[in-house]
Every structure is written in C-alpha cells, then in structure tokens.
Amino acid sequence: MNINKMKQSQIRCKIRAFNRYKEKLFLVSNNLSLIRFSNRSGSHINNLRFSLAENKEHILKKLEVCIDLMKDNHKFITEAIFDNGCRCDVFDITEGVVYEILNSETDEMFEEKIKKYPQELEIVKIRV
C-alpha cells in the first residue's frame, strides 16, 4: 500500500472523528439549554441528587441508571429542572434522553407529567 494513501486515509479518519466530537458537543450544549440556568453548573453534572421524600427503591434505581450512563461515557443531570419548572429524574444530556423512574406513580400521572417536557427529548419510562 502506498504511504501517501495511508496518510490520506489517516487524515480522513481524524477529520471524521473530530466532526463526530463537534456534533456531540453541539448536542450536549443544546440539551443543556433546555434546563434552568441554575441547574446547568458543572457541579450538577454526573452527580446523583435525591430527596428524602423519595423511597429507597426509587433512589437505588436512579443510581443504577446513572452508573449505566457513566459506563457509556454519557453526561447526565439528576433532578434536572426544565425552563418551564418541570423536573425529571435523570436527564442524559449526551443523547437528549429523559429517564423517568416510576414507583408510586400511575401511568396516567406519568403521561400527564411528560406532556410538560420539551418535545425534542426522548422519554424512557422505568418501572421499579
């Protein structure tokens, strides 16, 4: 194989990787713009936040989701508050996916809650 062809192939590969990286950063930036400014700080990214009002099973399932996201090198925010005041359990800002963990909520309550979420986000329902 020709050395010049190998170099050109390597350059094309690096350009593709850089373009994918830029697209990922753009998506994360867009997803962060959907939540309240006070919720965007670096200290909230990839941290588990919970309330004592949540039961143990709900918190542990949230932790499990967060661990899986971290293993996949995703960035997330727990208890993210969107601009309209609606709060979700886990928001994967890398892919734009909301994970709602249902423990005591009914499907009707869930359907009513997700109507308030930004339309461009995918919503995943997780039953404990």
Rosetta constraint file for C-alpha pairs under 8 A:
AtomPair CA 1 CA 5 HARMONIC 7.34 0.50
AtomPair CA 1 CA 6 HARMONIC 7.36 0.50
AtomPair CA 2 CA 6 HARMONIC 6.41 0.50
AtomPair CA 3 CA 7 HARMONIC 6.24 0.50
AtomPair CA 4 CA 8 HARMONIC 6.13 0.50
AtomPair CA 5 CA 9 HARMONIC 6.07 0.50
AtomPair CA 6 CA 10 HARMONIC 6.15 0.50
AtomPair CA 7 CA 11 HARMONIC 6.19 0.50
AtomPair CA 8 CA 12 HARMONIC 6.18 0.50
AtomPair CA 9 CA 13 HARMONIC 6.16 0.50
AtomPair CA 10 CA 14 HARMONIC 6.27 0.50
AtomPair CA 11 CA 15 HARMONIC 6.17 0.50
AtomPair CA 12 CA 16 HARMONIC 6.20 0.50
AtomPair CA 13 CA 17 HARMONIC 6.23 0.50
AtomPair CA 14 CA 18 HARMONIC 6.08 0.50
AtomPair CA 15 CA 19 HARMONIC 6.13 0.50
AtomPair CA 16 CA 20 HARMONIC 6.23 0.50
AtomPair CA 17 CA 21 HARMONIC 6.19 0.50
AtomPair CA 18 CA 22 HARMONIC 6.22 0.50
AtomPair CA 19 CA 23 HARMONIC 6.22 0.50
AtomPair CA 20 CA 24 HARMONIC 6.21 0.50
AtomPair CA 21 CA 25 HARMONIC 6.29 0.50
AtomPair CA 22 CA 26 HARMONIC 6.14 0.50
AtomPair CA 23 CA 27 HARMONIC 6.20 0.50
AtomPair CA 24 CA 28 HARMONIC 6.24 0.50
AtomPair CA 24 CA 94 HARMONIC 6.95 0.50
AtomPair CA 25 CA 29 HARMONIC 6.12 0.50
AtomPair CA 26 CA 30 HARMONIC 6.15 0.50
AtomPair CA 27 CA 31 HARMONIC 6.11 0.50
AtomPair CA 27 CA 93 HARMONIC 7.79 0.50
AtomPair CA 27 CA 94 HARMONIC 6.73 0.50
AtomPair CA 27 CA 95 HARMONIC 7.30 0.50
AtomPair CA 27 CA 96 HARMONIC 7.71 0.50
AtomPair CA 28 CA 32 HARMONIC 6.09 0.50
AtomPair CA 28 CA 93 HARMONIC 5.33 0.50
AtomPair CA 28 CA 94 HARMONIC 5.14 0.50
AtomPair CA 28 CA 95 HARMONIC 7.45 0.50
AtomPair CA 28 CA 96 HARMONIC 7.72 0.50
AtomPair CA 29 CA 33 HARMONIC 6.33 0.50
AtomPair CA 30 CA 34 HARMONIC 6.99 0.50
AtomPair CA 31 CA 35 HARMONIC 7.58 0.50
AtomPair CA 31 CA 93 HARMONIC 5.52 0.50
AtomPair CA 31 CA 94 HARMONIC 7.73 0.50
AtomPair CA 31 CA 96 HARMONIC 6.02 0.50
AtomPair CA 32 CA 40 HARMONIC 6.44 0.50
AtomPair CA 32 CA 93 HARMONIC 6.58 0.50
AtomPair CA 33 CA 37 HARMONIC 7.80 0.50
AtomPair CA 34 CA 82 HARMONIC 5.87 0.50
AtomPair CA 34 CA 83 HARMONIC 6.28 0.50
AtomPair CA 34 CA 118 HARMONIC 7.46 0.50
AtomPair CA 35 CA 39 HARMONIC 6.61 0.50
AtomPair CA 35 CA 40 HARMONIC 6.95 0.50
AtomPair CA 35 CA 80 HARMONIC 6.75 0.50
AtomPair CA 35 CA 81 HARMONIC 5.60 0.50
AtomPair CA 35 CA 82 HARMONIC 3.93 0.50
AtomPair CA 35 CA 83 HARMONIC 5.16 0.50
AtomPair CA 36 CA 40 HARMONIC 6.70 0.50
AtomPair CA 36 CA 81 HARMONIC 5.95 0.50
AtomPair CA 36 CA 82 HARMONIC 5.49 0.50
AtomPair CA 36 CA 83 HARMONIC 4.96 0.50
AtomPair CA 37 CA 41 HARMONIC 7.54 0.50
AtomPair CA 39 CA 44 HARMONIC 6.72 0.50
AtomPair CA 39 CA 80 HARMONIC 6.53 0.50
AtomPair CA 39 CA 81 HARMONIC 6.70 0.50
AtomPair CA 40 CA 44 HARMONIC 6.73 0.50
AtomPair CA 40 CA 45 HARMONIC 7.55 0.50
AtomPair CA 41 CA 45 HARMONIC 7.21 0.50
AtomPair CA 43 CA 47 HARMONIC 7.44 0.50
AtomPair CA 44 CA 77 HARMONIC 6.12 0.50
AtomPair CA 44 CA 78 HARMONIC 7.69 0.50
AtomPair CA 45 CA 75 HARMONIC 6.53 0.50
AtomPair CA 45 CA 76 HARMONIC 5.70 0.50
AtomPair CA 45 CA 77 HARMONIC 5.09 0.50
AtomPair CA 45 CA 78 HARMONIC 7.98 0.50
AtomPair CA 46 CA 66 HARMONIC 7.64 0.50
AtomPair CA 46 CA 70 HARMONIC 7.65 0.50
AtomPair CA 46 CA 75 HARMONIC 5.82 0.50
AtomPair CA 46 CA 76 HARMONIC 5.17 0.50
AtomPair CA 46 CA 77 HARMONIC 5.91 0.50
AtomPair CA 46 CA 78 HARMONIC 7.79 0.50
AtomPair CA 47 CA 76 HARMONIC 7.80 0.50
AtomPair CA 47 CA 77 HARMONIC 6.76 0.50
AtomPair CA 47 CA 78 HARMONIC 6.92 0.50
AtomPair CA 48 CA 62 HARMONIC 7.95 0.50
AtomPair CA 48 CA 63 HARMONIC 6.83 0.50
AtomPair CA 48 CA 66 HARMONIC 7.45 0.50
AtomPair CA 48 CA 77 HARMONIC 7.70 0.50
AtomPair CA 48 CA 78 HARMONIC 5.88 0.50
AtomPair CA 49 CA 78 HARMONIC 5.64 0.50
AtomPair CA 49 CA 79 HARMONIC 6.40 0.50
AtomPair CA 50 CA 54 HARMONIC 7.12 0.50
AtomPair CA 50 CA 59 HARMONIC 6.77 0.50
AtomPair CA 50 CA 78 HARMONIC 7.76 0.50
AtomPair CA 50 CA 79 HARMONIC 7.20 0.50
AtomPair CA 54 CA 58 HARMONIC 6.33 0.50
AtomPair CA 54 CA 59 HARMONIC 6.64 0.50
AtomPair CA 55 CA 59 HARMONIC 6.47 0.50
AtomPair CA 56 CA 60 HARMONIC 6.11 0.50
AtomPair CA 57 CA 61 HARMONIC 6.11 0.50
AtomPair CA 57 CA 103 HARMONIC 7.87 0.50
AtomPair CA 57 CA 128 HARMONIC 6.94 0.50
AtomPair CA 58 CA 62 HARMONIC 6.21 0.50
AtomPair CA 58 CA 101 HARMONIC 6.77 0.50
AtomPair CA 58 CA 102 HARMONIC 7.61 0.50
AtomPair CA 58 CA 103 HARMONIC 6.39 0.50
AtomPair CA 58 CA 128 HARMONIC 6.85 0.50
AtomPair CA 59 CA 63 HARMONIC 6.19 0.50
AtomPair CA 60 CA 64 HARMONIC 6.19 0.50
AtomPair CA 61 CA 65 HARMONIC 6.29 0.50
AtomPair CA 61 CA 101 HARMONIC 7.33 0.50
AtomPair CA 61 CA 128 HARMONIC 7.03 0.50
AtomPair CA 62 CA 66 HARMONIC 6.24 0.50
AtomPair CA 62 CA 89 HARMONIC 7.24 0.50
AtomPair CA 62 CA 90 HARMONIC 7.18 0.50
AtomPair CA 62 CA 101 HARMONIC 7.05 0.50
AtomPair CA 63 CA 67 HARMONIC 6.15 0.50
AtomPair CA 64 CA 68 HARMONIC 6.30 0.50
AtomPair CA 65 CA 69 HARMONIC 6.27 0.50
AtomPair CA 65 CA 90 HARMONIC 7.91 0.50
AtomPair CA 66 CA 70 HARMONIC 6.16 0.50
AtomPair CA 66 CA 76 HARMONIC 7.42 0.50
AtomPair CA 66 CA 90 HARMONIC 7.61 0.50
AtomPair CA 67 CA 71 HARMONIC 6.18 0.50
AtomPair CA 68 CA 72 HARMONIC 6.48 0.50
AtomPair CA 69 CA 73 HARMONIC 6.39 0.50
AtomPair CA 69 CA 74 HARMONIC 5.18 0.50
AtomPair CA 69 CA 75 HARMONIC 7.17 0.50
AtomPair CA 69 CA 76 HARMONIC 7.48 0.50
AtomPair CA 69 CA 92 HARMONIC 7.63 0.50
AtomPair CA 70 CA 74 HARMONIC 5.45 0.50
AtomPair CA 70 CA 75 HARMONIC 6.95 0.50
AtomPair CA 74 CA 92 HARMONIC 6.82 0.50
AtomPair CA 74 CA 93 HARMONIC 7.47 0.50
AtomPair CA 74 CA 94 HARMONIC 5.47 0.50
AtomPair CA 74 CA 95 HARMONIC 7.76 0.50
AtomPair CA 75 CA 92 HARMONIC 5.99 0.50
AtomPair CA 75 CA 93 HARMONIC 5.70 0.50
AtomPair CA 75 CA 94 HARMONIC 5.53 0.50
AtomPair CA 76 CA 90 HARMONIC 6.70 0.50
AtomPair CA 76 CA 91 HARMONIC 5.37 0.50
AtomPair CA 76 CA 92 HARMONIC 4.31 0.50
AtomPair CA 76 CA 93 HARMONIC 5.32 0.50
AtomPair CA 76 CA 94 HARMONIC 7.19 0.50
AtomPair CA 77 CA 90 HARMONIC 5.82 0.50
AtomPair CA 77 CA 91 HARMONIC 5.20 0.50
AtomPair CA 77 CA 92 HARMONIC 6.65 0.50
AtomPair CA 77 CA 93 HARMONIC 7.25 0.50
AtomPair CA 78 CA 88 HARMONIC 7.29 0.50
AtomPair CA 78 CA 89 HARMONIC 5.46 0.50
AtomPair CA 78 CA 90 HARMONIC 4.35 0.50
AtomPair CA 78 CA 91 HARMONIC 6.18 0.50
AtomPair CA 79 CA 87 HARMONIC 5.94 0.50
AtomPair CA 79 CA 88 HARMONIC 5.36 0.50
AtomPair CA 79 CA 89 HARMONIC 4.83 0.50
AtomPair CA 79 CA 90 HARMONIC 6.14 0.50
AtomPair CA 79 CA 91 HARMONIC 7.81 0.50
AtomPair CA 80 CA 87 HARMONIC 5.52 0.50
AtomPair CA 80 CA 88 HARMONIC 5.55 0.50
AtomPair CA 80 CA 89 HARMONIC 6.90 0.50
AtomPair CA 80 CA 90 HARMONIC 6.88 0.50
AtomPair CA 80 CA 91 HARMONIC 6.45 0.50
AtomPair CA 81 CA 85 HARMONIC 5.80 0.50
AtomPair CA 81 CA 86 HARMONIC 5.64 0.50
AtomPair CA 81 CA 87 HARMONIC 4.37 0.50
AtomPair CA 81 CA 88 HARMONIC 6.70 0.50
AtomPair CA 82 CA 86 HARMONIC 5.41 0.50
AtomPair CA 82 CA 87 HARMONIC 6.25 0.50
AtomPair CA 82 CA 117 HARMONIC 7.50 0.50
AtomPair CA 84 CA 116 HARMONIC 7.64 0.50
AtomPair CA 86 CA 113 HARMONIC 7.98 0.50
AtomPair CA 86 CA 116 HARMONIC 6.50 0.50
AtomPair CA 86 CA 117 HARMONIC 6.85 0.50
AtomPair CA 88 CA 98 HARMONIC 6.89 0.50
AtomPair CA 88 CA 99 HARMONIC 7.31 0.50
AtomPair CA 88 CA 100 HARMONIC 6.36 0.50
AtomPair CA 89 CA 98 HARMONIC 7.54 0.50
AtomPair CA 89 CA 99 HARMONIC 6.20 0.50
AtomPair CA 89 CA 100 HARMONIC 5.40 0.50
AtomPair CA 89 CA 101 HARMONIC 6.61 0.50
AtomPair CA 90 CA 98 HARMONIC 5.86 0.50
AtomPair CA 90 CA 99 HARMONIC 5.07 0.50
AtomPair CA 90 CA 100 HARMONIC 6.73 0.50
AtomPair CA 91 CA 96 HARMONIC 7.10 0.50
AtomPair CA 91 CA 97 HARMONIC 5.94 0.50
AtomPair CA 91 CA 98 HARMONIC 4.55 0.50
AtomPair CA 91 CA 99 HARMONIC 6.27 0.50
AtomPair CA 92 CA 96 HARMONIC 5.55 0.50
AtomPair CA 92 CA 97 HARMONIC 5.09 0.50
AtomPair CA 92 CA 98 HARMONIC 6.18 0.50
AtomPair CA 92 CA 99 HARMONIC 7.75 0.50
AtomPair CA 93 CA 97 HARMONIC 6.99 0.50
AtomPair CA 96 CA 120 HARMONIC 7.99 0.50
AtomPair CA 96 CA 121 HARMONIC 5.47 0.50
AtomPair CA 96 CA 122 HARMONIC 6.54 0.50
AtomPair CA 97 CA 121 HARMONIC 5.68 0.50
AtomPair CA 97 CA 122 HARMONIC 4.76 0.50
AtomPair CA 97 CA 123 HARMONIC 5.78 0.50
AtomPair CA 97 CA 124 HARMONIC 7.17 0.50
AtomPair CA 98 CA 121 HARMONIC 6.82 0.50
AtomPair CA 98 CA 122 HARMONIC 6.15 0.50
AtomPair CA 98 CA 123 HARMONIC 4.76 0.50
AtomPair CA 98 CA 124 HARMONIC 6.07 0.50
AtomPair CA 99 CA 123 HARMONIC 6.04 0.50
AtomPair CA 99 CA 124 HARMONIC 4.85 0.50
AtomPair CA 99 CA 125 HARMONIC 6.12 0.50
AtomPair CA 99 CA 126 HARMONIC 7.02 0.50
AtomPair CA 100 CA 123 HARMONIC 7.26 0.50
AtomPair CA 100 CA 124 HARMONIC 6.17 0.50
AtomPair CA 100 CA 125 HARMONIC 5.09 0.50
AtomPair CA 100 CA 126 HARMONIC 6.02 0.50
AtomPair CA 101 CA 125 HARMONIC 6.19 0.50
AtomPair CA 101 CA 126 HARMONIC 4.73 0.50
AtomPair CA 101 CA 127 HARMONIC 5.89 0.50
AtomPair CA 101 CA 128 HARMONIC 6.87 0.50
AtomPair CA 102 CA 106 HARMONIC 7.69 0.50
AtomPair CA 102 CA 110 HARMONIC 7.82 0.50
AtomPair CA 102 CA 125 HARMONIC 7.06 0.50
AtomPair CA 102 CA 126 HARMONIC 5.94 0.50
AtomPair CA 102 CA 127 HARMONIC 4.80 0.50
AtomPair CA 102 CA 128 HARMONIC 6.10 0.50
AtomPair CA 103 CA 127 HARMONIC 6.20 0.50
AtomPair CA 103 CA 128 HARMONIC 5.31 0.50
AtomPair CA 105 CA 109 HARMONIC 6.00 0.50
AtomPair CA 105 CA 110 HARMONIC 6.65 0.50
AtomPair CA 106 CA 110 HARMONIC 6.30 0.50
AtomPair CA 107 CA 111 HARMONIC 6.10 0.50
AtomPair CA 108 CA 112 HARMONIC 6.21 0.50
AtomPair CA 109 CA 113 HARMONIC 6.13 0.50
AtomPair CA 110 CA 114 HARMONIC 6.25 0.50
AtomPair CA 111 CA 115 HARMONIC 6.58 0.50
AtomPair CA 112 CA 116 HARMONIC 7.59 0.50
AtomPair CA 113 CA 117 HARMONIC 7.47 0.50
AtomPair CA 114 CA 123 HARMONIC 7.76 0.50
AtomPair CA 117 CA 121 HARMONIC 7.53 0.50
